[in-house]
């Protein structure tokens, strides 16, 4: 972005000076740089130096333009969670919730979490008290300026108290320091204004001196010219340098200093305002709605209505407001935060209603959507533990159904669907089973086509039909019966050779392994195929050994070590269905670890070695004995050193 010119800054001076009232000093005496520190206790004070200079009430009231525009601009019927893209679409606005595995892991962790502690309850009460202190409305009537000043300062001090709690994660301290930074800038600008007054007085004195000296120099010059004309000139040479010249130079220096002070005042104000706006936008995008409202309220008390337009985070806010010429204000952000809080409250009421009606599947879905929208909201945090446990059981069973569908293990799907339906009667079992049976029928029809082709002697078509049937339903029991019938109708050796070639061409080493005895006898006199059979059997044998080791480690509650063994098995045979089932069963227990490894591998593939190294280190923190993390750290560390020019 281009820096503003001096003339532009000079034009902005009156606006910023108007927006910045004389700065209060919350700590007494002269303000100093650095970050604010927490006060000893959040007790009220009557000292006028410990209050904010609040703008009179009428200038704080904004119109309803943003709210009316929002009703027209946003599609309120488009709420959805897209785990593939890692986004939450809420009323036409988009939140980034991270990768699908991370988002699912966070939700499962929430369902498994205990009730919030007493400290957390106190923390939520502190946030509520801060909001009450910042409100313009008192218990009986609107607050007057003096009362509002005192309560704003109390609210600011309570932010430091809230920042001590674990649930806050220091967010309140960030808001408190932003407010303190505004006060510090105001103190600094006030000192600059005082210095500028002194410089202005000096400028006026120099202007008077310059005017007087110029008049005297002009008279002296005229007298010299007359003396020359009358022949009475003494011979003194006029060099053009007079006292007025030096006075003019000092005047120019003084004006330059005044302009520099004005520029510094504007720069300080602009920087503080943009920093505050950036933090408000960040709180909204982080779904810290309570803190967003608190920060927005402080902002409105500090800056007048003419400075409410948001100038930062336009790319991020464009996801909320996909209108090319729309200019959001702080009021707009506050409106979005309040609307989100309201939707979270309604969402949790809906969850309770569905749960009370025993519609657990719908309750689980609504809870997931509401959690992703407002995971830090009080209503979400205070959801009863016993209800979360029941919904966790439903969630895990539904996840198992999805994993089995991804693996096309339709036989097991039917069993798990029955289990889910026993937990949640509203689970759409009919729709899922209908899709499963359709796939099973398509697989059987393809198999029948293969059988007819064999009867007609068209083995090429038969091979294609069998491949299609296996692709649709890899574990179709009719495929096994079909191959058995083929063996009875034809020469065992030729049929075995045909099946072996077909399976080997598809890299279906598991099928070869399952029929290794039959293939061994049929291919005994074929050295090439015998070698291929040996390699396939050894490959699957190694995979089965590793799967057995992983299952044992998983049973010993060593999920990370089990996953790394399955990773080693995947390097041998990534398409093995038994391996895929083991991975699907273990994946929910190591979701965060796997997510870090996948992110590291993607970054390494993109030559982003610093990011890759960081992800490997994070994975190692989760599982210090990780071989994959250790090798990744060594590998990316060396590549990073080479990239930086420190390689040997």
VOGU-3710 file (C-alpha; in Angstrom, 3 decimals, decimal comma):
1> xxxxxxxxxx> 0,000/0,000/0,000  1,336/3,452/-0,894  2,331/5,713/1,977  0,166/8,846/2,349  1,753/12,034/1,127  2,390/14,946/3,452  -0,438/16,964/1,942  -2,872/14,076/2,419  -1,802/13,626/6,024  -2,206/17,345/6,591
11> xxxxxxxxxx> -5,783/17,113/5,298  -6,503/14,225/7,684  -5,185/16,060/10,756  -8,480/17,790/11,672  -10,392/14,505/11,394  -8,046/12,560/13,665  -7,672/15,375/16,154  -11,463/15,515/16,386  -11,606/11,743/16,887  -9,062/11,777/19,706
21> xxxxxxxxxx> -10,158/13,551/22,862  -7,511/14,497/25,487  -6,047/11,142/26,602  -6,717/9,828/30,084  -3,817/8,233/31,953  -5,131/5,080/33,658  -1,968/4,615/35,725  -1,484/8,171/36,981  1,434/10,437/36,035  3,047/10,276/32,600
31> xxxxxxxxxx> 2,315/7,237/30,440  5,135/5,007/29,325  5,609/2,631/26,424  5,346/-1,106/26,568  2,531/-3,486/27,308  0,008/-2,879/30,062  0,226/-4,922/33,235  -2,652/-6,216/35,296  -3,896/-4,058/38,144  -3,842/-5,396/41,678
41> xxxxxxxxxx> -7,609/-5,879/41,907  -10,646/-4,928/39,850  -11,993/-2,366/42,335  -13,673/0,857/41,237  -11,961/4,187/41,722  -13,173/7,737/41,967  -9,940/9,316/40,708  -10,665/11,294/37,549  -7,325/10,255/36,087  -8,559/6,667/35,997
51> xxxxxxxxxx> -11,527/7,233/33,728  -12,030/7,363/29,997  -13,241/10,536/28,322  -16,483/9,212/26,864  -18,041/10,838/23,834  -21,515/12,285/24,573  -24,341/9,828/24,032  -25,935/11,204/20,813  -22,757/10,776/18,745  -22,526/7,070/19,683
61> xxxxxxxxxx> -25,892/6,042/18,241  -25,534/4,544/14,759  -28,293/3,892/12,256  -29,733/0,531/11,247  -28,348/0,620/7,701  -26,015/-2,320/8,204  -28,720/-4,486/9,762  -31,220/-3,737/7,018  -28,624/-4,389/4,345  -27,647/-7,700/5,964
71> xxxxxxxxxx> -31,228/-8,931/5,758  -31,174/-8,366/1,997  -27,623/-9,495/1,256  -27,372/-12,840/3,029  -29,053/-16,115/2,206  -30,179/-17,383/5,590  -31,123/-20,829/4,266  -27,635/-21,911/3,264  -26,119/-23,256/6,514  -23,815/-26,238/5,992
81> xxxxxxxxxx> -20,515/-27,812/7,013  -18,104/-28,749/4,229  -15,475/-31,028/5,746  -13,750/-31,551/2,406  -13,000/-27,822/2,121  -12,746/-27,292/5,880  -15,384/-24,539/5,936  -18,575/-23,698/7,791  -21,141/-21,823/5,698  -23,377/-19,837/8,031
91> xxxxxxxxxx> -26,101/-17,662/6,494  -24,040/-16,983/3,414  -20,845/-16,321/5,386  -17,861/-18,632/5,470  -15,755/-19,635/8,489  -12,521/-21,589/8,133  -12,702/-24,541/10,557  -9,537/-26,346/9,443  -9,069/-29,746/7,838  -11,811/-32,343/8,115
101> xxxxxxxxxx> -9,848/-34,636/10,412  -8,945/-31,807/12,762  -12,520/-30,479/12,869  -13,945/-33,947/13,549  -11,307/-34,604/16,200  -12,127/-31,319/17,949  -15,831/-32,123/17,987  -15,204/-35,639/19,309  -12,906/-34,187/21,980  -15,690/-31,783/22,950
111> xxxxxxxxxx> -18,203/-34,632/23,289  -15,759/-36,577/25,470  -14,831/-33,597/27,679  -16,040/-33,367/31,310  -18,263/-30,594/32,631  -16,640/-27,191/32,885  -14,928/-26,427/36,186  -15,935/-23,868/38,806  -13,104/-21,624/37,583  -14,581/-21,725/34,096
121> xxxxxxxxxx> -17,986/-20,765/35,493  -16,372/-17,804/37,279  -14,618/-16,807/34,059  -17,884/-16,807/32,110  -19,412/-14,666/34,844  -16,548/-12,174/34,532  -17,145/-11,819/30,790  -20,834/-11,236/31,452  -19,978/-8,581/34,045  -17,630/-6,828/31,594
131> xxxxxxxxxx> -20,427/-6,648/29,022  -22,790/-5,200/31,642  -20,261/-2,538/32,628  -19,773/-1,501/29,003  -23,503/-1,208/28,342  -24,999/2,280/28,044  -28,056/1,130/29,970  -27,891/0,996/33,761  -30,132/-0,876/36,182  -32,816/1,812/36,128
141> xxxxxxxxxx> -31,924/4,296/33,401  -29,247/5,299/30,917  -25,861/5,854/32,558  -24,559/9,390/32,834  -21,068/10,276/31,588  -19,382/10,054/35,002  -20,906/6,666/35,817  -20,063/5,349/32,362  -16,463/6,570/32,701  -16,000/4,686/35,970
151> xxxxxxxxxx> -17,602/1,483/34,715  -15,611/1,481/31,472  -12,402/1,624/33,471  -13,664/-1,172/35,759  -14,434/-3,269/32,676  -10,918/-2,660/31,368  -9,384/-3,836/34,650  -11,604/-6,944/34,679  -10,104/-7,939/31,319  -6,821/-8,609/33,124
161> xxxxxxxxxx> -8,637/-10,777/35,661  -10,334/-12,759/32,872  -6,998/-13,214/31,117  -5,706/-15,299/34,027  -8,171/-18,134/33,371  -7,238/-21,102/31,198  -10,442/-20,939/29,166  -9,570/-17,403/28,041  -6,199/-18,329/26,483  -5,034/-14,737/26,946
171> xxxxxxxxxx> -7,644/-13,261/24,598  -8,818/-10,745/27,196  -5,249/-9,528/27,674  -5,002/-8,818/23,960  -8,143/-6,657/24,088  -6,960/-4,885/27,254  -3,603/-4,077/25,699  -5,276/-2,701/22,585  -7,287/-0,294/24,756  -4,191/0,684/26,694
181> xxxxxxxxxx> -2,351/1,312/23,438  -5,039/3,837/22,435  -4,637/5,620/25,760  -0,858/5,659/25,348  -1,166/7,100/21,837  -3,501/9,784/23,146  -0,961/10,742/25,838  1,756/10,898/23,212  -0,361/13,007/20,865  -1,271/15,352/23,704
191> xxxxxxxxxx> 2,422/15,920/24,422  3,002/16,521/20,719  0,138/19,035/20,707  1,711/20,926/23,607  5,057/21,026/21,813  3,300/22,138/18,640  1,726/25,087/20,491  5,174/26,235/21,603  6,520/25,819/18,077  3,563/27,797/16,703
201> xxxxxxxxxx> 4,331/30,655/19,082  7,956/30,563/17,909  6,762/30,609/14,307  4,614/33,678/14,931  7,545/35,479/16,583  9,814/34,657/13,631  7,179/35,860/11,198  6,984/39,179/13,041  10,791/39,473/13,108  11,001/38,599/9,438
211> xxxxxxxxxx> 8,441/41,262/8,567  10,333/43,904/10,581  13,772/42,933/9,250  12,533/42,879/5,690  11,225/46,467/6,047  14,560/47,704/7,464  16,586/45,913/4,779  14,390/47,402/2,084  14,879/50,942/3,435  18,637/50,404/3,701
221> xxxxxxxxxx> 18,803/49,183/0,124  16,833/52,215/-1,125  19,173/54,593/0,750  22,197/52,899/-0,803  20,752/53,322/-4,265  20,118/57,026/-3,662  23,687/57,502/-2,380  25,028/55,877/-5,539  22,928/58,159/-7,706  24,220/61,262/-5,864
231> xxxxxxxxxx> 27,844/60,091/-5,866  27,981/59,756/-2,097  28,298/55,935/-1,972  31,024/54,715/0,412  31,898/51,682/-1,757  30,332/49,086/0,542  29,097/46,108/-1,509  25,547/44,706/-1,006  25,808/40,906/-0,823  22,077/40,220/-0,394
241> xxxxxxxxxx> 22,539/38,329/2,941  20,796/40,099/5,805  19,265/39,340/9,178  16,002/38,685/7,356  17,666/35,832/5,459  18,616/34,003/8,663  15,199/34,679/10,161  13,550/33,170/7,064  15,699/30,045/7,403  14,717/29,621/11,062
251> xxxxxxxxxx> 11,071/30,160/10,142  11,252/27,448/7,456  12,833/25,031/9,949  10,108/25,783/12,476  7,338/25,170/9,928  8,990/21,879/8,930  9,049/20,738/12,552  5,393/21,679/13,019  4,466/19,718/9,875  6,476/16,730/11,166
261> xxxxxxxxxx> 4,591/16,873/14,474  1,267/16,975/12,652  2,341/14,011/10,523  3,398/12,077/13,642  0,026/12,773/15,262  -1,823/11,448/12,217  0,457/8,422/11,894  0,051/7,477/15,562  -3,733/7,724/15,350  -4,016/5,793/12,104
271> xxxxxxxxxx> -1,741/3,011/13,302  -3,594/2,609/16,602  -6,969/2,589/14,835  -5,898/-0,013/12,252  -4,368/-2,237/14,940  -7,595/-2,113/16,938  -9,699/-2,884/13,858  -7,424/-5,806/12,961  -7,939/-7,315/16,393  -11,726/-6,923/16,201
281> xxxxxxxxxx> -11,816/-8,688/12,812  -9,526/-11,431/14,110  -11,784/-12,038/17,119  -14,795/-12,396/14,815  -13,009/-14,843/12,506  -11,782/-16,804/15,546  -15,414/-17,083/16,686  -14,609/-15,297/19,959  -17,866/-13,381/19,741  -18,011/-12,142/23,342
291> xxxxxxxxxx> -14,518/-10,683/23,085  -15,372/-9,264/19,653  -18,327/-7,379/21,155  -16,227/-6,155/24,082  -13,480/-4,909/21,764  -16,022/-3,269/19,430  -17,648/-1,476/22,363  -14,309/-0,122/23,579  -13,568/0,975/20,016  -16,831/2,910/19,746
301> xxxxxxxxxx> -16,119/4,686/23,027  -12,633/5,701/21,842  -13,360/6,760/18,249  -16,221/8,914/17,014  -18,814/7,832/14,484  -16,810/9,188/11,546  -14,095/6,582/12,219  -16,285/3,456/12,376  -15,566/2,199/8,834  -13,409/-0,938/8,838
311> xxxxxxxxxx> -10,260/-0,503/6,753  -8,497/-3,826/7,438  -9,311/-7,490/6,792  -11,334/-6,812/3,643  -10,273/-10,122/2,059  -11,429/-12,042/5,133  -14,643/-10,064/5,516  -15,465/-10,606/1,838  -16,328/-14,223/2,782  -19,059/-12,815/5,038
321> xxxxxxxxxx> -20,219/-10,082/2,679  -19,766/-11,099/-0,972  -20,739/-7,621/-2,210  -18,130/-5,780/-4,263  -18,977/-2,224/-3,152  -20,048/-2,923/0,444  -18,009/-1,052/3,102  -18,360/-2,731/6,517  -18,194/-0,765/9,750  -17,454/-1,768/13,318
331> xxxxxxxxxx> -21,230/-1,808/13,823  -21,463/-4,385/11,012  -18,962/-6,658/12,750  -20,810/-6,210/16,033  -24,062/-7,115/14,291  -22,500/-10,295/12,874  -21,163/-11,288/16,290  -24,528/-10,726/17,980  -26,313/-12,643/15,236  -23,900/-15,553/15,653
341> xxxxxxxxxx> -24,444/-15,559/19,422  -28,186/-15,607/18,842  -27,921/-18,475/16,375  -25,773/-20,465/18,807  -28,363/-19,949/21,530  -31,181/-21,027/19,203  -29,088/-23,965/17,993  -28,517/-25,243/21,532  -32,226/-24,872/22,319  -32,920/-26,953/19,217
351> xxxxxxxxxx> -30,429/-29,585/20,373  -32,132/-29,800/23,767  -35,550/-30,104/22,147  -34,421/-32,855/19,771  -32,675/-34,707/22,586  -35,770/-34,547/24,781  -37,743/-36,065/21,878  -35,130/-38,863/21,662  -34,098/-37,722/18,161  -30,432/-38,294/18,952
361> xxxxxxxxxx> -29,091/-38,354/15,393  -30,650/-34,991/14,546  -29,504/-33,639/17,917  -25,951/-34,788/17,183  -25,960/-33,113/13,758  -27,348/-29,839/15,124  -24,865/-29,905/17,999  -21,975/-30,364/15,583  -23,074/-27,404/13,470  -23,659/-25,239/16,545
371> xxxxxxxxxx> -20,323/-26,224/18,087  -18,407/-25,323/14,942  -20,163/-21,942/14,854  -19,732/-21,065/18,535  -17,480/-23,475/20,390  -16,522/-20,763/22,932  -20,096/-19,749/23,767  -21,504/-20,358/27,224  -24,464/-22,414/26,006  -22,128/-24,803/24,177
381> xxxxxxxxxx> -19,655/-25,091/27,053  -22,405/-25,777/29,612  -24,104/-28,571/27,624  -24,741/-31,463/30,081  -22,079/-34,185/30,201  -24,538/-37,094/30,250  -26,086/-35,866/27,004  -22,691/-35,419/25,398  -21,771/-39,015/26,269  -24,862/-40,432/24,569
391> xxxxxxxxxx> -24,314/-38,272/21,502  -20,640/-39,327/21,437  -21,711/-42,956/21,137  -24,015/-42,033/18,254  -21,278/-39,963/16,613  -18,716/-42,774/16,729  -21,175/-45,295/15,332  -22,123/-42,951/12,484  -18,425/-42,381/11,763  -17,924/-46,142/11,587
401> xxxxxxxxxx> -20,753/-46,396/9,046  -19,098/-43,737/6,913  -15,721/-45,481/7,051  -17,261/-48,797/6,014  -19,077/-47,107/3,140  -15,793/-45,590/2,008  -14,278/-49,084/2,043  -17,362/-50,519/0,265  -17,728/-53,165/2,960  -21,473/-53,361/2,484
411> xxxxxxxxxx> -21,942/-56,518/4,506  -20,568/-54,889/7,655  -22,460/-51,675/6,914  -25,799/-53,389/7,446  -24,707/-54,656/10,877  -23,438/-51,271/12,044  -26,523/-49,475/10,699  -28,683/-51,719/12,870  -26,553/-50,725/15,865  -26,883/-47,015/15,095
421> xxxxxxxxxx> -30,626/-47,322/14,640  -30,891/-48,945/18,053  -29,113/-45,899/19,516  -30,958/-43,248/17,480  -34,273/-44,185/15,938  -34,201/-41,112/13,662  -31,025/-42,258/11,909  -31,759/-42,448/8,112  -31,084/-46,171/7,924  -33,493/-46,782/5,034
431> xxxxxxxxxx> -31,723/-44,317/2,779  -28,310/-45,815/3,533  -29,449/-49,412/3,190  -31,175/-48,547/-0,081  -27,891/-47,282/-1,483  -26,054/-50,330/-0,172  -28,506/-52,740/-1,751  -28,385/-50,867/-5,036  -24,614/-51,276/-5,093  -24,933/-54,947/-4,215
441> xxxxxxxxxx> -27,425/-55,491/-7,041  -25,183/-53,709/-9,542  -22,273/-55,893/-8,479  -24,353/-59,054/-8,844  -25,623/-57,957/-12,273  -22,059/-57,381/-13,447  -21,142/-60,809/-12,147  -24,069/-62,374/-14,025  -22,855/-60,644/-17,174  -19,441/-62,199/-16,629
451> xxxxxxxxxx> -20,998/-65,645/-16,197  -22,939/-65,296/-19,444  -19,809/-64,201/-21,248  -17,971/-67,287/-20,024  -20,795/-69,486/-21,292  -20,418/-67,841/-24,723  -16,642/-68,188/-24,659  -16,049/-64,426/-24,507  -13,418/-64,395/-21,799  -12,459/-60,758/-22,419
461> xxxxxxxxxx> -16,003/-59,627/-21,634  -16,107/-61,989/-18,682  -12,941/-60,464/-17,269  -14,386/-56,951/-17,626  -17,645/-57,982/-15,935  -15,810/-59,587/-13,047  -13,603/-56,512/-12,608  -16,673/-54,261/-12,568  -18,443/-56,463/-10,025  -15,384/-56,458/-7,787
471> xxxxxxxxxx> -14,929/-52,708/-8,113  -18,518/-52,016/-7,036  -18,434/-54,489/-4,147  -14,945/-55,818/-3,426  -16,162/-58,260/-0,749  -19,117/-59,634/-2,709  -19,486/-63,281/-1,589  -20,973/-64,140/-4,984  -17,601/-63,413/-6,571  -16,092/-66,205/-4,501
481> xxxxxxxxxx> -18,859/-68,591/-5,543  -18,401/-67,559/-9,144  -14,719/-68,347/-9,149  -15,467/-71,692/-7,486  -17,950/-72,598/-10,212  -15,475/-71,632/-12,888  -12,908/-73,920/-11,349  -15,369/-76,828/-11,488  -16,218/-76,217/-15,157  -12,774/-75,812/-16,602
491> xxxxxxxxxx> -9,298/-77,017/-16,203  -8,074/-76,041/-12,780  -4,703/-74,971/-14,030  -5,972/-72,753/-16,834  -8,670/-71,213/-14,666  -6,209/-70,591/-11,885  -3,819/-69,050/-14,369  -6,579/-66,831/-15,722  -7,640/-65,708/-12,264  -4,045/-65,229/-11,171
501> xxxxxxxxxx> -3,254/-63,071/-14,197  -6,389/-61,036/-13,634  -5,672/-60,492/-9,940  -1,998/-59,767/-10,571  -2,823/-57,202/-13,265  -5,099/-55,430/-10,780  -2,458/-55,692/-8,034  -5,011/-57,668/-6,038  -2,380/-59,476/-3,996  -4,831/-60,223/-1,193
511> xxxxxxxxxx> -6,913/-62,460/-3,474  -3,738/-64,193/-4,623  -2,678/-64,695/-1,004  -6,065/-66,158/-0,047  -5,742/-68,776/-2,853  -1,998/-69,314/-2,599  -2,298/-73,094/-2,147  -4,434/-73,503/-5,268  -2,201/-71,216/-7,319  0,922/-72,962/-6,054
521> xxxxxxxxxx> -0,225/-76,301/-7,473  -1,544/-74,807/-10,722  1,506/-72,655/-11,472  4,163/-75,081/-10,339  5,526/-75,551/-13,902  5,352/-71,868/-14,804  8,578/-70,263/-13,467  7,520/-66,692/-14,239  4,136/-66,917/-12,564  5,567/-68,974/-9,706
531> xxxxxxxxxx> 8,004/-66,154/-8,965  5,175/-63,636/-9,142  3,106/-65,802/-6,793  5,997/-66,027/-4,348  6,463/-62,258/-4,347  2,732/-61,627/-3,850  2,482/-64,111/-0,976  5,569/-62,683/0,727  4,233/-59,155/0,309  0,833/-59,917/1,875
541> xxxxxxxxxx> 2,461/-62,082/4,531  4,552/-59,132/5,665  1,459/-56,935/5,664  -0,478/-59,431/7,822  2,390/-59,647/10,297  2,486/-55,871/10,592  -1,311/-55,692/10,974  -1,135/-58,258/13,774  1,595/-56,254/15,506  -0,451/-53,082/15,144
551> xxxxxxxxxx> -3,566/-54,738/16,575  -1,586/-55,922/19,581  -0,138/-52,455/20,190  -3,579/-50,895/19,815  -4,946/-53,344/22,369  -2,151/-52,176/24,719  -3,359/-48,567/24,231  -0,298/-47,660/22,168  -2,220/-46,250/19,201  0,581/-44,088/17,800
561> xxxxxxxxxx> 3,036/-46,975/17,567  0,298/-49,093/15,996  -0,357/-46,416/13,385  3,322/-46,208/12,415  3,382/-49,963/11,911  0,320/-49,652/9,665  2,179/-46,906/7,779  5,010/-49,370/7,202  2,473/-51,899/5,948  0,994/-49,278/3,612
571> xxxxxxxxxx> 4,425/-48,763/2,067  4,404/-52,444/1,149  0,800/-52,727/-0,067  -1,269/-49,521/0,155  -4,384/-50,990/-1,520  -4,838/-53,968/0,783  -8,459/-54,050/2,089  -7,516/-55,644/5,431  -4,990/-52,889/5,984  -7,579/-50,254/5,066
581> xxxxxxxxxx> -10,023/-51,629/7,647  -7,351/-51,589/10,339  -6,454/-48,003/9,473  -10,100/-46,914/9,528  -10,600/-48,515/12,924  -7,510/-46,851/14,407  -7,772/-43,441/12,680  -10,080/-41,677/15,204  -7,574/-42,337/18,005  -4,625/-40,743/16,175
591> xxxxxxxxxx> -6,390/-38,085/14,102  -4,267/-35,131/15,228  -0,976/-37,059/14,827  -1,932/-38,201/11,321  -3,045/-34,689/10,406  0,381/-33,304/11,365  2,223/-35,972/9,356  0,029/-35,379/6,296  0,528/-31,617/6,546  4,291/-32,118/6,850
601> xxxxxxxxxx> 4,390/-34,364/3,786  2,409/-31,851/1,723  4,673/-29,007/2,779  7,767/-31,074/2,014  6,413/-31,930/-1,433  5,946/-28,206/-2,063  9,551/-27,470/-0,941  8,211/-25,622/2,128  10,800/-27,227/4,362  10,432/-24,840/7,302
611> xxxxxxxxxx> 6,693/-25,553/7,540  7,308/-29,278/7,049  9,918/-29,296/9,822  7,491/-27,532/12,166  4,735/-30,083/11,444  7,114/-33,012/12,000  8,188/-31,480/15,320  4,541/-31,095/16,349  3,900/-34,743/15,453  6,950/-35,731/17,495
621> xxxxxxxxxx> 5,538/-33,821/20,478  2,413/-35,973/20,242  4,450/-39,188/19,926  8,130/-38,703/20,882  9,105/-42,198/19,730  7,744/-41,646/16,233  10,085/-42,987/13,579  8,249/-41,152/10,801  8,632/-37,860/12,651  12,303/-38,472/13,383
631> xxxxxxxxxx> 13,133/-39,357/9,788  11,075/-36,412/8,550  12,908/-34,039/10,887  16,291/-35,300/9,722  15,297/-35,182/6,078  13,607/-31,772/6,050  16,241/-30,304/8,357  18,959/-31,186/5,862  16,884/-29,874/2,950  16,173/-26,647/4,827
641> xxxxxxxx> 19,876/-26,107/5,523  20,645/-26,666/1,849  17,864/-24,293/0,872  19,284/-21,615/3,168  22,776/-22,110/1,781  24,245/-23,745/4,880  24,483/-27,223/3,432  27,791/-29,045/3,289
//
